[in-house]
Every structure is written in structure tokens, then in C-alpha cells.
């Protein structure tokens, strides 16, 4: 594998990690929506939740643009990543 391919794969792995973190944060804030008696707190939570959703969508778009277009390349890359993680 060339240095350029390693670099591109590393970028995609980083984006996947960031997406996973944002997904976890979004789930946390989704559970808190509307749970406060203060309208300001509820409004702040809604804004944070929406911001996380927008960030997730933007990361997914970038990841899709950087993903290889070859058939099966993504599956093999994902399988390698899962194997490295021991899953």
C-alpha cells in the first residue's frame, strides 16, 4: 500500500471515529431534550442536539466523498478496521 493510500485510509478512519463520538454525544443530548423545567435550558439542549446532528451529517458527507469508488474496497477496508479492533 502506498503512502497516499495509507494517508487516505487514516483520514477516513479519523472521520469514522469522529462520527462515532458525535453519534454518542447526540444520543446523550437527545435523552435530555425537554427534561428541564427551565425553558432556557431546554432551548440550549435543543440547539446543542441540532448542532450535533448537523455536524454528523457534514462528517458523513465528507466521509462519502473520500471513500473509494471501487466495488468491494469499502467492505475490505471496514473488515480490516474491525479486525484491528478485535471485533
N, C-alpha and C positions, 0 to 999 in steps of 0.2 A: 504494500500500500504506500502511495506517495505521501509526501509531507502535506500537500494540498488536500488530499483526501482525508488524512488524519485531522487536519485543522477543521475541515468542514464537518467531519463527524463529531469533533469536540464541541463545535458551535451548536450543533443540533442537540447533543447530549445536555449542554448547558441550558438550552431553551426548554428542553423537556423537564429538567429539574426545576427551573423557574416556574413552569406551568404547573407542576405538581404542588409547589409551595403556594402559588396563588389559589389553586383549587382548594387546598386545605384552609387557607385564610377565608376564602369566600364562604365555605361551608360553616365556619365558625361564626361569621357575621350574619349569615342567613338565619342561624338559630337565635340570634339576639334581636332580630327585627321586631319592633313593636312591643318589646318586653319591658320597656321602662315607662314609668308614669310621667316622665318629663318629655314634652314634645321636642325640645331641643336635642336631647339625647337620641330620641328615635329618628329625628331628621339626620343627625350626624351619622348614625348607623346605616341609614338608607343610602346616604352619599358614599360612605366607605364601601358598602356592598356593591353599589353600582360601579364604582371606580375599579374594584377588583374584577368585576365581570368584563368591563371594557379592556382592562389590561390582559386578561386571559384571552379574549378574542384577538387582540393585537398580536400577542405572542403566538397563538395558533396560526395566524396568517403568515407571520414571518417564518415559522417552522415549515409550513406548507410550501413556501417559496424556496426554502433552502433544501428541501427533501429531494433526493434523487428521483428522476423521472422514469428510470428503468423499472421494468416489471420485476418484482421479487427483491429488489435492492433494499427496500424499506423493511421487508419481513426479515431478511437475513441480518440486517443491522440491528433490528429490535431484538431478534433472538440472541445475537452476540451480547448485547447490553444486558439482557435478562440473565444470560449465563454468567457474566461477570459479577452480577449482583447475587448470584446463587439462587435464583428463583426458577 
